[in-house]
Amino acid sequence: MNDGAATLSVILNQGIRSVPTRRPEADAFVAFGRKPRLLDLFCCAGGAGTGYSMAGFDVVGVDIKSQPNYPFPFVQTDALTLDPKFISTFDAIHASPPCQSYSDLAKRNGNADAWPRLIDPIRDVLVRSGIPCIIENVDGG
């Protein structure tokens, strides 16, 4: 008989920790002893960060441009130059590098070179960090 209980397994640097839970998305902090911290790179106004916050993460945003309406702690800097020690203070990373260069429209218009291509450079940063990460972009990126 399934009473609705599940097991939340969280992969930490020290190994996997599992705890019984009824709501894994809301109980993630139990496995960490705190809410998990998420680094939101190329955060813009905070759409993705808001979703992660609703899922139980403490979110910190990073963008090269000022984001006065970003709803969480914010660092204005180039994501590609972040200190690895700073990055290591997070449990997960979400990156949404600019998509224009990879878009079908830019390819059709012949102006894809007008925007930076940052997926490969940010992937290198994220892989070096060893932290679980997601890179979100358009199809073809």
N, C-alpha and C positions, 0 to 999 in steps of 0.2 A: 504494500500500500504506500502510495506517495503522499506524504503529508505536506508537500509544498516546499520542504527544505531542500537546500542545495549546498554545494561546497564551493566556496570562492577560493581559487588558487591564485596567488600573486607571486610573480617571479621577481625576486629581489636579488641584489648583488650577492647576498649571502646564501642564496638558494631559494627554494620554493616554500612558501608558507601557506597552509590551507586552514580555513576556518569555516565552520558551519554557518549558513546564512539563509534567510528567506528572501532577501532583496540584495543580490550581489552589487547592483549599481549604487545602492545607497550605503552599503556596509563595507565598502572598500577600505575606509579608514580604519576599520577594526584590524585588518590584516597588517596595515602599516603602523598602527598605533597612533595614527593621525590621518588627515586627508592626504591623498597622494598629490604631489605637486606636478603641474604640467607647464611646460614652456611652450608658448604660442608664438612661433616665429612667423614673420611677415603678417602680423596680426590684423592690420588695417583697423576697422572699427570694432572688431571683437565678436563677430558672428559665431565662429567656431569656438572661441573661448567661452562664450555664453553657454553653448551646448555642453562643453566639458564641465563647466561650473555646475550646471543643472545635474550632471551625472555624478557629482561629488568631488571634483578636483578643485584644488586651490590653483588658480591660473595666474601666470605672469606673462604679459605680452611684450614682444619686441618688434619694432618696426623702424626703418630708417627715416620715415617721415613722422612728423608729429601726429598724434592721434588723440586730440583733446576729448573725444567722447568715449574712449576705450574704458569699459566699466570695471577694470581690475588694475592691479599694479602694472605699471608700464615703464619700459626702458627704451629710450630713443637712441638707437645705434644700428650699425650694420650687423645683421645676423651672422655674416660670414667672419666677423672679427671678434666674436664673443670669446671670452676667456674660458678655456676648458674647465677650469675649477668652478666657475659660475654654472656652466652647463651641468656639471656633475651633481649639483644640488637638487636636481629635478628627477622625478620618477618616470616621466614620459615626456615626449616632445611631439608637437604637431607643427608641421611646416607647410605653408601655403605660398610658395614663391610665385612671383608674377607669372601670369599665364599667357599674356598677349603674344609673346614670341612663338609659342607652341600652338596657337589657335588656328583653326582652319581658315578663319577670315583673314588673318594676317598672311597666311601662306597664299591664299587666293589673290590678295591685294599686292603681294610681293613686297610687303614692308615688315616682315617678321624680324629683320635685323635691327629694327628701330627700338627694340626692347631687350633688356638683359635676359640671358639664358642661365638661370641660377639653379636648376634642378641638380645637375651633376655636382657643382661646388657645394651645395648644402648637403647633398647625400654624403659626400666625403666627410664633412664635419660631423654629421649624425652617426655614421658608421664608426668613426674614430671615438665617439663618445661612449659607445657600447650601451646606450640607453634605448629602451623600446621607443620606436618613433613611427610616425606616419607622415608621408609627403603627399599632399593633396594637390591635384592639378587637373587640367583639361585632358581629354583623350588626345593622345599624340604627344603628350609632354613627357 
